[in-house]
Every structure is written in structure tokens, then in C-alpha cells.
């Protein structure tokens, strides 16, 4: 069983990496990019029967900084 966790900064939190990517894209001639938010994807190989609630607990305790980040869980 696999789970995919998407972690992104919450709205309103400054994203200096995203801003650096936006600026670099403009330098490369991609002028239409008005904003970039950068995040991460974490793929987990889980034992069968692992609940989505267990994955959410993993996010709350380790995988995401819930003060400044939000996360979404996808179980496959």
C-alpha cells in the first residue's frame, strides 16, 4: 500500500524559495509567471491495513510543520 503526502506552506506564509524560482523563470524569459509556491511530496510504502488516520498522525508529528504548513494525504 502506498501513500503520498503533499506538504505546502500555508497561505500568507512567505515562500522565499518559490520567489527565487519565480525570479529565475523571469530571467529565463518566462515572463508570465506571477507567483510560485514550492512544496514537497513524500511517498510512503505502508503495510496493508495502515489507516489514513495513522498517516495523518505521521504528518502531525513529523512530516509537516503544522504551524506554517498544510498537508494533504492520498492513499493508493
N, C-alpha and C positions, 0 to 999 in steps of 0.2 A: 504494500500500500504506500502511496506517495502523498505528500502534502507539499503545497507551495505556499509560502508566506510572502506577501508583498508588504514592504515597510516603506512609508513615505513620511516626510516631515509634515506636521500639521499645518493647515492654512494659517498664515500670519507669522510663521517662524521663518526667519531669514535663511536662505539657501545659498551660501557663497559658492559652493561647487556648481550648482545649477546656473548661477550668474556667470561664472567663469566659462562654462560650456556655451551659454548664450553669446557671450562676447567673442569666443573663439569661432563660433559659427558665423557671426557677422564678419569677422576678419577674413574668413574663407569665402566670403561672397554670398552667404545665405542671409540676406537682409530681412527676410520676412519673419524671422523668429523673434517674437516679442517676449517670451518667457520660457524658462526651463526649470523644472523641478526634478531633482535627481533622487533616486531611492535605491533600494536593494531588493533582490529576490533571494529567498532562502528555500532550497529544496530539501525535504526530509524524506528519508526512506524509513517507514514505520512498520512495526509488527501489525499483522491483521488484527482488527478489532480496536486499534487505538482510536479513541474518540476525538472529535473535533474540539471538545472542551479541553482535553489534555493538551492539544496543540495550542489552544488559546492560552492555557496556563503557562506553556513554554514561552510564548510571546510576552506575556505579562512579567515573567520572572527573568528572562534573559535576552530574547531575540529582538525586542523593541524597547526603546526608552519611551515609555508611555507618557512622560511629561511633555515631550516635544514631537513624538512620532505617533502615527496611527498605523494600523496593520489590517490586512485582510487575509483570510485563510481560504485556500482552495484544496479540497480533498479529491484525489483522483483514484 
